[in-house]
Amino acid sequence: MSNTLMIGTGGAGGKILESFLTILDTYEGLQSTYDGLFVNSNVNEMNKLSHFSASVNGLCINGNGTGRSPKKAKESIKNDKSKIYNYLASRITNYEVANIISSADGGFGNGSIVIISNILKGLNPKLDINLLIAMPKISSRKSSLENTLDLYKDILKLKENNIINSIFFIDNDKMREEDTFNEEVARLYLESIELGNGALDSNDSKLVNSANGYKAIFELSNEFRTMQQAIDNSLKISPFVVPSRFNCTHLGAVIVEDDFNKNEAINIFNPKDFDKTDYGDKNIVVLGGCQLPNEHMNNLRKALEDLDNEIEDTEEVIFEGRKNNKIEKETKPKEEKTAKQRLVELMKNDDFWS
């Protein structure tokens, strides 16, 4: 029986969940461990996804899309609240973990995260709820940055109220091609949960992946001589937002014995409460309970402030221009002279004849 529910909410969440389920199909024996649930008010977006079935794993909310507006998303959910509650109530008690996948920059995904999290926790207080949220690019439009920062405040409240456990952000500034990027995100996320195809006990993996705080994943290449070098490289190529420091409470790792020593990860990260490492067929280190990547959120705030300043500067120039433009007499625009008039003037000049 499945013990983990993967919820893709909104357009971006649905796409990443689609990638996750596609990757899952390539892992023998894991399909029965996970169930997928697509939630959206835009059924057309869901119909494009091969793993979506309206009668099996789709929760279609009335609203016909919300554009980029979290407010419209919340209104759609409110208008269809009985349907959402009854749907989730009929199945959520079967799960130990729910992973909610969405984007932060607006629309149905942004507007649904807090509501869905609260409903899930209310229905099943023992449920671990983890968030996988796609961050907007630093160069995004003003509304996207505003929506993201507003959602971040809500996520902090969810964390403080013990509604959610683990938080993990996707760094879209690292995206090159969307489908390939989503596949890499989904693959690494699955690898982090399974920790080397179940090389670690599932309860140990759950402790790490649902530890309260931020999550981090390191997939280590054996091309490097030391684990520290491999970790540094993993940080550079990671599709996720990386915090500046890794003060973590939990650590789980699966290491290829011929590549590194399994205890090196413990020595490097020094987790406070729990660690479990073992040898297996992959090099994966997962940290749980890390500090939040506040420096990344500060960069988003700075980008928003810069946009605000650009707008203010433009308005100020326009205003000052009107204020200082003290014209006492109306000046007529200079009339363009004809070629004949210019020639007559030139002819009046003695130099013309010299």
C-alpha positions as CSV (number, residue, x, y, z in Angstrom):
1,M,0.0,0.0,0.0
2,S,1.2,3.5,-0.8
3,N,2.4,5.5,2.1
4,T,3.4,8.7,0.3
5,L,1.1,11.1,-1.6
6,M,2.7,13.4,-4.1
7,I,0.5,16.4,-4.8
8,G,1.2,18.6,-7.8
9,T,-0.8,21.8,-7.5
10,G,-1.1,24.4,-10.2
11,G,0.5,24.3,-13.7
12,A,4.1,24.1,-12.5
13,G,3.4,21.6,-9.8
14,G,1.5,19.4,-12.2
15,K,4.5,19.4,-14.6
16,I,7.0,18.5,-12.0
17,L,4.7,15.8,-10.6
18,E,4.4,14.4,-14.2
19,S,8.2,14.3,-14.4
20,F,8.3,12.6,-10.9
21,L,5.8,9.9,-11.9
22,T,7.7,9.3,-15.2
23,I,11.0,8.9,-13.4
24,L,9.2,6.6,-10.9
25,D,8.2,4.3,-13.7
26,T,11.8,3.5,-14.3
27,Y,12.4,2.4,-10.6
28,E,11.4,-1.2,-10.3
29,G,9.1,-1.9,-7.3
30,L,8.6,1.7,-6.2
31,Q,5.3,2.4,-8.0
32,S,3.2,1.0,-5.2
33,T,4.9,3.2,-2.6
34,Y,3.7,6.5,-4.2
35,D,0.4,7.9,-5.3
36,G,0.1,11.1,-7.4
37,L,-2.6,13.7,-7.1
38,F,-3.0,16.6,-9.6
39,V,-4.9,19.7,-8.3
40,N,-5.7,22.7,-10.5
41,S,-8.5,24.9,-11.6
42,N,-7.3,24.7,-15.2
43,V,-8.3,21.3,-16.5
44,N,-6.7,22.0,-19.9
45,E,-3.3,22.1,-18.2
46,M,-3.9,18.8,-16.5
47,N,-5.2,17.1,-19.7
48,K,-1.8,17.6,-21.3
49,L,-0.2,15.4,-18.7
50,S,0.0,11.7,-19.5
51,H,-0.2,10.5,-15.8
52,F,-3.3,12.6,-15.1
53,S,-6.7,10.9,-15.0
54,A,-9.7,13.0,-13.9
55,S,-11.4,10.0,-12.4
56,V,-8.4,8.5,-10.7
57,N,-5.9,11.2,-9.6
58,G,-7.3,14.5,-10.5
59,L,-8.9,17.2,-8.3
60,C,-10.4,19.7,-10.7
61,I,-11.5,22.9,-9.0
62,N,-14.1,25.2,-10.6
63,G,-12.6,28.4,-11.8
64,N,-11.2,27.8,-15.3
65,G,-7.7,29.0,-14.4
66,T,-6.6,31.9,-12.3
67,G,-3.9,33.6,-14.4
68,R,-1.1,34.8,-12.1
69,S,-3.5,35.7,-9.3
70,P,-3.2,33.8,-5.9
71,K,-6.3,35.8,-4.8
72,K,-8.4,34.2,-7.6
73,A,-7.0,30.8,-6.7
74,K,-8.1,31.2,-3.1
75,E,-11.6,32.4,-4.3
76,S,-11.8,29.3,-6.6
77,I,-10.9,27.0,-3.7
78,K,-13.3,28.7,-1.3
79,N,-16.1,28.3,-3.8
80,D,-15.3,24.6,-4.2
81,K,-14.3,23.9,-0.6
82,S,-16.7,21.1,0.0
83,K,-15.4,19.2,-3.0
84,I,-11.7,19.7,-1.8
85,Y,-12.4,18.7,1.8
86,N,-14.5,15.6,0.9
87,Y,-11.9,14.4,-1.7
88,L,-9.0,14.7,0.7
89,A,-10.9,13.3,3.6
90,S,-11.7,10.2,1.7
91,R,-8.1,9.2,1.2
92,I,-5.5,11.2,3.3
93,T,-5.7,8.9,6.3
94,N,-4.0,6.2,4.2
95,Y,-0.7,8.1,4.0
96,E,2.2,8.9,6.3
97,V,3.7,11.6,4.2
98,A,2.4,14.2,1.7
99,N,4.8,16.1,-0.5
100,I,3.2,19.2,-2.1
101,I,4.8,20.5,-5.3
102,S,4.1,23.9,-6.6
103,S,5.5,27.2,-7.8
104,A,5.7,30.3,-5.7
105,D,5.3,33.1,-8.2
106,G,1.5,33.2,-8.5
107,G,-1.6,31.5,-9.8
108,F,-3.4,28.4,-8.5
109,G,-0.3,26.7,-7.0
110,N,0.7,29.7,-4.9
111,G,-2.8,30.3,-3.7
112,S,-3.5,26.7,-2.8
113,I,-0.5,25.7,-0.7
114,V,-1.5,27.1,2.6
115,I,-5.1,25.9,2.3
116,I,-4.2,22.4,1.2
117,S,-1.6,22.1,3.9
118,N,-4.0,23.1,6.6
119,I,-6.7,20.8,5.4
120,L,-4.3,17.8,5.2
121,K,-3.0,18.4,8.7
122,G,-6.5,18.9,10.1
123,L,-7.7,15.6,8.6
124,N,-4.5,13.7,9.6
125,P,-2.6,15.3,12.4
126,K,0.1,12.6,12.2
127,L,0.8,13.3,8.6
128,D,4.2,14.7,7.6
129,I,3.8,17.5,5.0
130,N,6.8,18.5,3.0
131,L,7.0,21.3,0.4
132,L,8.9,21.4,-2.9
133,I,8.4,24.9,-4.3
134,A,9.8,26.4,-7.5
135,M,11.2,29.9,-7.0
136,P,10.9,32.5,-9.7
137,K,14.0,33.9,-11.5
138,I,15.6,36.9,-10.0
139,S,14.8,38.8,-13.2
140,S,11.0,38.0,-12.9
141,R,8.3,40.6,-13.1
142,K,7.3,42.6,-10.1
143,S,4.1,40.6,-9.4
144,S,5.9,37.3,-9.4
145,L,8.4,38.5,-6.8
146,E,5.7,40.0,-4.7
147,N,3.6,36.8,-4.8
148,T,6.7,34.7,-3.8
149,L,7.6,36.9,-0.9
150,D,4.0,36.9,0.4
151,L,3.9,33.1,0.1
152,Y,7.2,32.8,2.0
153,K,5.7,34.6,4.9
154,D,2.8,32.2,4.9
155,I,5.2,29.2,4.7
156,L,7.1,30.5,7.8
157,K,3.7,30.6,9.6
158,L,3.0,27.1,8.5
159,K,6.4,26.0,9.9
160,E,5.9,27.9,13.2
161,N,2.5,26.3,13.6
162,N,3.9,22.8,13.0
163,I,1.7,22.3,9.9
164,I,4.6,21.5,7.6
165,N,7.9,19.7,8.1
166,S,10.5,20.0,5.4
167,I,10.8,22.9,2.9
168,F,12.8,22.7,-0.3
169,F,13.1,25.3,-3.1
170,I,13.9,24.8,-6.8
171,D,16.2,27.4,-8.3
172,N,14.7,28.4,-11.7
173,D,17.7,30.7,-12.4
174,K,19.6,27.5,-13.1
175,M,17.1,26.3,-15.7
176,R,18.2,25.9,-19.3
177,E,15.5,23.7,-20.8
178,E,12.3,23.2,-18.8
179,D,11.5,19.5,-19.4
180,T,15.1,18.4,-18.8
181,F,15.3,20.6,-15.8
182,N,12.1,19.2,-14.3
183,E,13.3,15.7,-14.9
184,E,16.5,16.4,-13.0
185,V,14.6,18.0,-10.1
186,A,12.2,15.0,-10.0
187,R,15.0,12.4,-10.2
188,L,17.0,14.0,-7.4
189,Y,14.0,14.4,-5.2
190,L,13.1,10.8,-5.6
191,E,16.7,9.8,-5.0
192,S,16.7,11.8,-1.8
193,I,13.5,10.1,-0.5
194,E,14.7,6.6,-1.4
195,L,18.3,7.2,-0.4
196,G,19.9,4.8,-2.8
197,N,17.0,2.6,-3.7
198,G,16.1,1.9,-0.1
199,A,19.6,1.2,1.1
200,L,18.6,2.9,4.3
201,D,15.6,1.9,6.3
202,S,12.4,3.8,5.2
203,N,11.9,5.1,8.7
204,D,15.4,6.5,8.8
205,S,14.8,8.1,5.4
206,K,11.5,9.6,6.6
207,L,13.3,11.1,9.7
208,V,15.8,12.9,7.5
209,N,13.4,14.0,4.7
210,S,10.7,15.2,7.0
211,A,13.0,16.9,9.6
212,N,11.6,20.4,10.5
213,G,13.5,23.0,8.4
214,Y,15.1,23.2,5.0
215,K,16.3,20.2,3.1
216,A,19.5,19.7,1.0
217,I,20.6,17.0,-1.4
218,F,24.1,16.2,-2.6
219,E,24.7,13.8,-5.4
220,L,28.4,13.1,-5.4
221,S,30.6,12.3,-8.4
222,N,33.4,9.9,-8.0
223,E,35.5,12.0,-10.4
224,F,36.7,13.9,-7.3
225,R,39.4,12.8,-4.9
226,T,37.7,13.9,-1.7
227,M,34.1,14.0,-0.6
228,Q,34.4,17.7,0.2
229,Q,35.4,18.4,-3.4
230,A,32.5,16.3,-4.6
231,I,30.1,18.2,-2.3
232,D,31.4,21.5,-3.6
233,N,30.8,20.4,-7.2
234,S,27.3,19.1,-6.3
235,L,26.4,22.6,-4.9
236,K,27.5,24.3,-8.2
237,I,25.3,22.1,-10.4
238,S,22.4,21.6,-8.0
239,P,19.0,22.6,-9.4
240,F,17.9,23.6,-6.0
241,V,18.3,26.8,-3.9
242,V,21.4,26.3,-1.7
243,P,21.7,27.9,1.7
244,S,25.0,29.6,2.6
245,R,25.5,27.3,5.6
246,F,24.4,23.8,6.5
247,N,23.6,23.8,10.2
248,C,21.5,20.6,10.0
249,T,19.8,18.3,12.6
250,H,19.5,15.2,10.4
251,L,21.7,13.4,7.9
252,G,21.2,10.3,5.8
253,A,23.8,9.1,3.2
254,V,24.4,6.2,0.9
255,I,28.0,5.9,-0.4
256,V,29.7,3.6,-2.8
257,E,32.4,1.9,-0.8
258,D,35.1,2.2,-3.4
259,D,34.5,6.0,-3.8
260,F,34.4,7.5,-0.3
261,N,34.2,6.6,3.3
262,K,30.6,6.7,4.6
263,N,31.5,8.5,7.8
264,E,33.1,11.5,6.0
265,A,29.6,13.1,5.5
266,I,29.0,13.0,9.3
267,N,32.4,14.7,9.9
268,I,31.7,17.4,7.3
269,F,28.2,18.3,8.3
270,N,28.1,17.3,12.0
271,P,24.3,16.8,12.3
272,K,22.9,17.7,15.7
273,D,20.3,15.0,16.3
274,F,20.4,12.1,13.9
275,D,22.7,10.5,11.4
276,K,22.6,7.3,9.4
277,T,25.0,6.3,6.7
278,D,25.6,3.0,4.8
279,Y,27.3,1.7,1.7
280,G,25.3,1.2,-1.4
281,D,25.3,1.6,-5.2
282,K,25.1,5.5,-5.3
283,N,26.7,8.5,-3.7
284,I,23.8,10.5,-2.1
285,V,23.8,12.7,1.0
286,V,20.6,14.2,2.3
287,L,20.4,16.8,5.0
288,G,17.3,17.7,7.0
289,G,16.5,20.4,9.5
290,C,18.8,22.9,7.9
291,Q,18.5,26.7,8.3
292,L,16.3,28.4,5.7
293,P,18.0,30.0,2.7
294,N,17.3,33.5,3.8
295,E,20.0,34.9,1.6
296,H,18.2,33.8,-1.5
297,M,15.0,35.3,-0.2
298,N,16.9,38.6,0.5
299,N,18.1,38.5,-3.2
300,L,14.5,38.3,-4.3
301,R,13.6,41.2,-2.0
302,K,16.5,43.2,-3.4
303,A,15.3,42.5,-6.9
304,L,11.8,43.7,-6.0
305,E,13.2,46.9,-4.4
306,D,15.3,47.6,-7.5
307,L,12.1,47.3,-9.6
308,D,10.3,49.6,-7.2
309,N,13.2,52.1,-7.4
310,E,13.1,52.1,-11.2
311,I,9.4,52.9,-11.1
312,E,9.9,55.7,-8.5
313,D,12.8,57.2,-10.4
314,T,10.8,57.3,-13.6
315,E,7.8,58.9,-11.8
316,E,10.2,61.4,-10.1
317,V,11.7,62.5,-13.4
318,I,8.3,63.0,-14.9
319,F,7.1,64.9,-11.9
320,E,10.2,67.1,-11.6
321,G,10.1,67.8,-15.3
322,R,6.6,69.2,-14.9
323,K,7.4,71.0,-11.8
324,N,10.5,72.8,-13.1
325,N,9.2,73.5,-16.5
326,K,8.3,77.2,-15.7
327,I,7.3,78.6,-19.1
328,E,5.9,82.1,-18.8
329,K,5.1,82.5,-22.4
330,E,4.0,79.9,-24.8
331,T,6.8,79.3,-27.3
332,K,5.9,78.4,-30.8
333,P,7.6,75.5,-32.4
334,K,10.3,76.5,-34.8
335,E,9.0,76.4,-38.3
336,E,10.9,74.4,-40.8
337,K,12.3,76.7,-43.6
338,T,11.8,75.7,-47.2
339,A,14.8,75.3,-49.5
340,K,13.9,78.5,-51.2
341,Q,13.9,80.5,-47.9
342,R,17.3,79.0,-46.9
343,L,18.7,80.0,-50.3
344,V,17.4,83.6,-50.0
345,E,19.1,83.9,-46.5
346,L,22.3,82.5,-47.8
347,M,22.3,84.9,-50.7
348,K,22.1,87.8,-48.3
349,N,25.4,86.8,-46.8
350,D,28.4,88.2,-48.5
351,D,30.4,85.0,-48.0
352,F,28.0,83.3,-50.3
353,W,29.4,85.3,-53.2
354,S,33.0,85.2,-52.3
